[in-house]
Amino acid sequence: MIIDNVSNLESIEFKGSKVKNTTMKALVSPKQGWEGYVMREVEVKENGFTPKHSHPWPHINYIIEGKGEILLNGKMNPVTAGSFAYIPSNELHQFKNTGDNIFKFICIVPEEGHKY
């Protein structure tokens, strides 16, 4: 069991030429007893984006705040707080901040998809 606050967790910055202004915090994982899955909070700052990528596992996303776009099925789809998405396995995808504030979302992946 775990009860905590996201403000107590360490941010991991995504680095590379295909990502900009993006950090992540692991909220609940096998470390806390959730076997097989990881729930993460991702923050994409102004003008930021995640890399365009695909992988052999699906993931679920829920937008907490801000305004952005998700590349899925070859097109950019606008999202705001309250939006959610299911990204199938092997689907090319990307998250972009299109607003003036932080674009923040929950991302749940199988444990194999959490590489940090």
N, C-alpha and C positions, 0 to 999 in steps of 0.2 A: 504494500500500500504506500502511496505517496500523496502528500498534499504540500504544495509549494507555490511559488509565484515566479512567473517568467522573468521578473526583474532580478532574481537571484541566480540566474543561469548565465553561463559564458556563451558569448556569440562566437561563431566560427565564420570567418570571412571567406567567401568563394573567391578564388584567384584564378587568373588566366586571361587570355586575350579575347575569349568569347563570352565573358561575363563582366558585369559592371555594377558597382554599388549594391551588392547583395550579401546578406548575412543570414545565418540560420542558428537556431537553438534547438537542441533535442529535449523535448518535454517529458515524454514517457517512452521507455524502451525496455528491452529485456533486463537492463540494469535495475529497473524499478519493478520488474516482475511481469511485464507484458511480453510474453514469449512470442517471438516470430514477427513482431511489428514495431515500428517506431513512429511516434507522432512528433512532428517538428513544427516550429514556427519560423517562417521565412519572411524577412523584411527586404524589400527592394526599394531603395531610396530613389529620389527624384532622378530622372533620366537613366535609371538602371534597368537591367534585364538579366535573366538567367541565360545560360547557354542554350542554343538550339540543340536538342539531343533526343535520343530514344534509348530504351533499355528493355530487357526482357521481363520486367515486372510492371504491374499497373500501380497507379496511386490515386488517392482521393484528395481533393483540395477544397477548402472552405475559405472564402475571402472574409477577413476580419475587418479590414479598413482600407480606405484608399480607392484608387481607380486604376484599372490596368487592362491588359489584354492577354489572352492566352492563345497561342498558336496551337491549333488542333485541326485535324482534317484539312491541312493545307491553307487554312485561313485564320486571320486574327479575329478573335471573339471578345468583345468588350465585356468587362466584369466590374462589379462594385461590391461593397460590403453586403454580405448576405448571399452572394452568388456562390455556387459550388460546381465542381467538375470532377468527372471520372476520366482519368487518362489511361486508356488501354495499354497493354504490353506492346512494345515495339512501335509505338506511335510517336512520330516526330512532334515535339512540343517545346514551348518556350513561354516564359512569363515576362511581361514588360510593364513597367510603371508608366502610365500615361497622364498622371496627375501632378499636382504641385506638392503633394505630401507623401508620406510613406505609404507604400502598397504592401499590406501585410496579409499573410494567409497561413492556414494550417495545411500541412502536407503529411499524409499518412502513407507510409511505404512498408513493404515487407522488410524484415531485418536485412536481407541481402542487398537492398537498395540504399541502405544508410552507410555510406562509405567514410564518414567523418569521425 
